[in-house]
Amino acid sequence: METRIVINEVVPGLNGSDGLMQEHYRNAIKRKERYIWLVKSQTTNKHLGAVSIEYIGHKSTFMDWDNFCASFKHLGDSLVACGVISDDNPLIVQEFKVKQVKSKKKEQHIEIIIKDL
């Protein structure tokens, strides 16, 4: 099975004024709730075993790799909360592929592709 989820917004990375390290916990809760709603609105798929996740950022300016990988944190938690994947530990998410693609500012978005292994 394959699941494709698109987040039509810029997802903050680890650093910066709106980054995960500086984010107030109430804002983090609101962000996670919004991501849960976005995931639920796009799929009812349930991947019960090991998966591969491809995390693709279509971005006008690239982030450092560590910042971009960290931006998956709330999205990954949302996938678990919705039951799309059973957990986000390495026994379940056995492959995590990260890619950034140059795009125009108005076309920035995130793609998450989940495949059963």
Phi and psi restraints in degrees (value plus and minus 20) as a CYANA .aco file:
   2 GLU   PHI    -149.3  -109.3
   2 GLU   PSI     117.6   157.6
   3 THR   PHI    -144.1  -104.1
   3 THR   PSI     112.5   152.5
   4 ARG   PHI    -141.5  -101.5
   4 ARG   PSI     105.1   145.1
   5 ILE   PHI    -143.9  -103.9
   5 ILE   PSI     115.8   155.8
   6 VAL   PHI    -138.9   -98.9
   6 VAL   PSI     108.6   148.6
   7 ILE   PHI    -129.9   -89.9
   7 ILE   PSI      90.5   130.5
   8 ASN   PHI    -107.9   -67.9
   8 ASN   PSI      38.9    78.9
   9 GLU   PHI    -179.5  -139.5
   9 GLU   PSI     147.2   187.2
  10 VAL   PHI    -103.9   -63.9
  10 VAL   PSI     106.7   146.7
  11 VAL   PHI    -116.8   -76.8
  11 VAL   PSI     107.3   147.3
  12 PRO   PHI     -88.3   -48.3
  12 PRO   PSI     128.9   168.9
  13 GLY   PHI    -109.8   -69.8
  13 GLY   PSI    -177.3  -137.3
  14 LEU   PHI     -97.0   -57.0
  14 LEU   PSI     -61.7   -21.7
  15 ASN   PHI    -121.1   -81.1
  15 ASN   PSI     157.0   197.0
  16 GLY   PHI      75.8   115.8
  16 GLY   PSI     150.7   190.7
  17 SER   PHI     -86.1   -46.1
  17 SER   PSI     -48.6    -8.6
  18 ASP   PHI    -127.3   -87.3
  18 ASP   PSI      -6.5    33.5
  19 GLY   PHI     -93.7   -53.7
  19 GLY   PSI     146.6   186.6
  20 LEU   PHI     -81.6   -41.6
  20 LEU   PSI     -51.9   -11.9
  21 MET   PHI     -89.9   -49.9
  21 MET   PSI     -49.4    -9.4
  22 GLN   PHI    -117.8   -77.8
  22 GLN   PSI     -28.6    11.4
  23 GLU   PHI     -89.8   -49.8
  23 GLU   PSI     110.7   150.7
  24 HIS   PHI     -87.4   -47.4
  24 HIS   PSI     124.8   164.8
  25 TYR   PHI     -81.4   -41.4
  25 TYR   PSI     -51.2   -11.2
  26 ARG   PHI     -87.4   -47.4
  26 ARG   PSI     -58.7   -18.7
  27 ASN   PHI     -87.2   -47.2
  27 ASN   PSI     -55.7   -15.7
  28 ALA   PHI     -83.9   -43.9
  28 ALA   PSI     -60.7   -20.7
  29 ILE   PHI     -83.1   -43.1
  29 ILE   PSI     -64.4   -24.4
  30 LYS   PHI     -82.6   -42.6
  30 LYS   PSI     -61.4   -21.4
  31 ARG   PHI     -83.0   -43.0
  31 ARG   PSI     -65.9   -25.9
  32 LYS   PHI     -81.8   -41.8
  32 LYS   PSI     -61.8   -21.8
  33 GLU   PHI     -81.7   -41.7
  33 GLU   PSI     -59.9   -19.9
  34 ARG   PHI     -85.6   -45.6
  34 ARG   PSI     -62.7   -22.7
  35 TYR   PHI     -84.9   -44.9
  35 TYR   PSI     -59.4   -19.4
  36 ILE   PHI     -79.6   -39.6
  36 ILE   PSI     -64.8   -24.8
  37 TRP   PHI     -81.8   -41.8
  37 TRP   PSI     -63.8   -23.8
  38 LEU   PHI     -82.8   -42.8
  38 LEU   PSI     -61.9   -21.9
  39 VAL   PHI     -85.5   -45.5
  39 VAL   PSI     -68.0   -28.0
  40 LYS   PHI     -81.0   -41.0
  40 LYS   PSI     -52.5   -12.5
  41 SER   PHI     -95.0   -55.0
  41 SER   PSI     -33.2     6.8
  42 GLN   PHI    -129.3   -89.3
  42 GLN   PSI     -39.7     0.3
  43 THR   PHI    -176.8  -136.8
  43 THR   PSI     132.9   172.9
  44 THR   PHI    -140.4  -100.4
  44 THR   PSI     -11.3    28.7
  45 ASN   PHI     -82.1   -42.1
  45 ASN   PSI     125.9   165.9
  46 LYS   PHI    -148.4  -108.4
  46 LYS   PSI      92.6   132.6
  47 HIS   PHI    -112.6   -72.6
  47 HIS   PSI      90.2   130.2
  48 LEU   PHI    -108.5   -68.5
  48 LEU   PSI     -39.2     0.8
  49 GLY   PHI    -139.7   -99.7
  49 GLY   PSI    -169.6  -129.6
  50 ALA   PHI     -86.8   -46.8
  50 ALA   PSI     123.1   163.1
  51 VAL   PHI    -156.0  -116.0
  51 VAL   PSI     143.7   183.7
  52 SER   PHI    -134.3   -94.3
  52 SER   PSI     114.8   154.8
  53 ILE   PHI    -140.3  -100.3
  53 ILE   PSI     107.8   147.8
  54 GLU   PHI    -128.2   -88.2
  54 GLU   PSI     102.5   142.5
  55 TYR   PHI    -133.8   -93.8
  55 TYR   PSI      87.6   127.6
  56 ILE   PHI    -136.9   -96.9
  56 ILE   PSI     101.7   141.7
  57 GLY   PHI    -123.6   -83.6
  57 GLY   PSI      97.3   137.3
  58 HIS   PHI    -112.0   -72.0
  58 HIS   PSI      85.8   125.8
  59 LYS   PHI    -153.3  -113.3
  59 LYS   PSI     127.8   167.8
  60 SER   PHI     -99.7   -59.7
  60 SER   PSI     -51.5   -11.5
  61 THR   PHI    -151.2  -111.2
  61 THR   PSI     115.1   155.1
  62 PHE   PHI     -99.3   -59.3
  62 PHE   PSI     130.4   170.4
  63 MET   PHI    -116.3   -76.3
  63 MET   PSI     139.6   179.6
  64 ASP   PHI     -79.8   -39.8
  64 ASP   PSI     132.3   172.3
  65 TRP   PHI     -81.1   -41.1
  65 TRP   PSI     -59.3   -19.3
  66 ASP   PHI     -86.2   -46.2
  66 ASP   PSI     -56.8   -16.8
  67 ASN   PHI     -87.5   -47.5
  67 ASN   PSI     -63.3   -23.3
  68 PHE   PHI     -86.7   -46.7
  68 PHE   PSI     -63.0   -23.0
  69 CYS   PHI     -80.1   -40.1
  69 CYS   PSI     -60.4   -20.4
  70 ALA   PHI     -85.3   -45.3
  70 ALA   PSI     -46.5    -6.5
  71 SER   PHI     -85.7   -45.7
  71 SER   PSI     -32.7     7.3
  72 PHE   PHI     -98.1   -58.1
  72 PHE   PSI     -33.8     6.2
  73 LYS   PHI     -69.6   -29.6
  73 LYS   PSI     -78.9   -38.9
  74 HIS   PHI     -89.5   -49.5
  74 HIS   PSI     -52.8   -12.8
  75 LEU   PHI     -86.5   -46.5
  75 LEU   PSI     -63.1   -23.1
  76 GLY   PHI     -82.6   -42.6
  76 GLY   PSI     -62.9   -22.9
  77 ASP   PHI     -81.6   -41.6
  77 ASP   PSI     -56.3   -16.3
  78 SER   PHI     -88.0   -48.0
  78 SER   PSI     -58.0   -18.0
  79 LEU   PHI     -81.5   -41.5
  79 LEU   PSI     -59.3   -19.3
  80 VAL   PHI     -90.0   -50.0
  80 VAL   PSI     -65.2   -25.2
  81 ALA   PHI     -80.2   -40.2
  81 ALA   PSI     -53.5   -13.5
  82 CYS   PHI    -104.8   -64.8
  82 CYS   PSI     -28.5    11.5
  83 GLY   PHI      59.8    99.8
  83 GLY   PSI      -8.6    31.4
  84 VAL   PHI     -85.3   -45.3
  84 VAL   PSI     -62.0   -22.0
  85 ILE   PHI    -141.7  -101.7
  85 ILE   PSI     132.2   172.2
  86 SER   PHI     -96.1   -56.1
  86 SER   PSI     -47.0    -7.0
  87 ASP   PHI    -184.7  -144.7
  87 ASP   PSI     147.6   187.6
  88 ASP   PHI    -131.2   -91.2
  88 ASP   PSI      -0.8    39.2
  89 ASN   PHI     -99.7   -59.7
  89 ASN   PSI     144.6   184.6
  90 PRO   PHI     -84.3   -44.3
  90 PRO   PSI     -39.0     1.0
  91 LEU   PHI     -92.0   -52.0
  91 LEU   PSI     -48.5    -8.5
  92 ILE   PHI    -114.7   -74.7
  92 ILE   PSI     -74.6   -34.6
  93 VAL   PHI    -108.3   -68.3
  93 VAL   PSI      67.8   107.8
  94 GLN   PHI    -104.3   -64.3
  94 GLN   PSI     -41.4    -1.4
  95 GLU   PHI    -153.6  -113.6
  95 GLU   PSI     111.7   151.7
  96 PHE   PHI    -151.6  -111.6
  96 PHE   PSI      85.0   125.0
  97 LYS   PHI    -124.2   -84.2
  97 LYS   PSI     109.5   149.5
  98 VAL   PHI    -137.7   -97.7
  98 VAL   PSI     116.6   156.6
  99 LYS   PHI    -169.1  -129.1
  99 LYS   PSI     120.3   160.3
 100 GLN   PHI    -138.6   -98.6
 100 GLN   PSI     113.4   153.4
 101 VAL   PHI    -141.1  -101.1
 101 VAL   PSI     112.3   152.3
 102 LYS   PHI     -88.3   -48.3
 102 LYS   PSI     112.2   152.2
 103 SER   PHI    -165.7  -125.7
 103 SER   PSI     148.5   188.5
 104 LYS   PHI     -92.8   -52.8
 104 LYS   PSI     133.8   173.8
 105 LYS   PHI     -76.1   -36.1
 105 LYS   PSI     -61.9   -21.9
 106 LYS   PHI     -95.5   -55.5
 106 LYS   PSI     -28.7    11.3
 107 GLU   PHI    -128.3   -88.3
 107 GLU   PSI      -5.9    34.1
 108 GLN   PHI     -88.5   -48.5
 108 GLN   PSI     116.5   156.5
 109 HIS   PHI    -185.8  -145.8
 109 HIS   PSI     152.7   192.7
 110 ILE   PHI    -138.9   -98.9
 110 ILE   PSI     118.2   158.2
 111 GLU   PHI    -136.6   -96.6
 111 GLU   PSI     115.9   155.9
 112 ILE   PHI    -142.8  -102.8
 112 ILE   PSI     101.1   141.1
 113 ILE   PHI    -137.1   -97.1
 113 ILE   PSI     100.1   140.1
 114 ILE   PHI    -133.4   -93.4
 114 ILE   PSI     109.6   149.6
 115 LYS   PHI    -149.3  -109.3
 115 LYS   PSI     119.9   159.9
 116 ASP   PHI     -87.9   -47.9
 116 ASP   PSI     124.4   164.4
